[in-house]
Amino acid sequence: MGFDSLWHWIVLLVIVLLVFGTKKIRNLGPDLGSAIRDFKKSLSGEDEAKQKAEEEAKRKEGEQLRADPPASAGHAETQSQRDSSETK
């Protein structure tokens, strides 16, 4: 009573499809791949997480500097405009 017959494999496949359904079997590959990727990331340690956190902090700091220019830079431009308009 081994599984060397083709009919045994077909019956087993039908039972698996009935129990799990095609949707769960279709999602098995991507789920397994993401699980392996997450496992590899956890093995790489906290160094990678720290590096990403530092990069995120630098990016946010850069965005903040672009959004809020220093007051002295704006003041210097208006002062030079005032000087040039006074000389005319």
HELIX and SHEET records of a PDB file:
HELIX    1   1 LEU A    6  ARG A   26  1                                  21    
HELIX    2   2 LEU A   28  SER A   44  1                                  17    
HELIX    3   3 GLU A   46  ALA A   67  1                                  22    
HELIX    4   4 ALA A   71  THR A   87  1                                  17    
END                                                                             
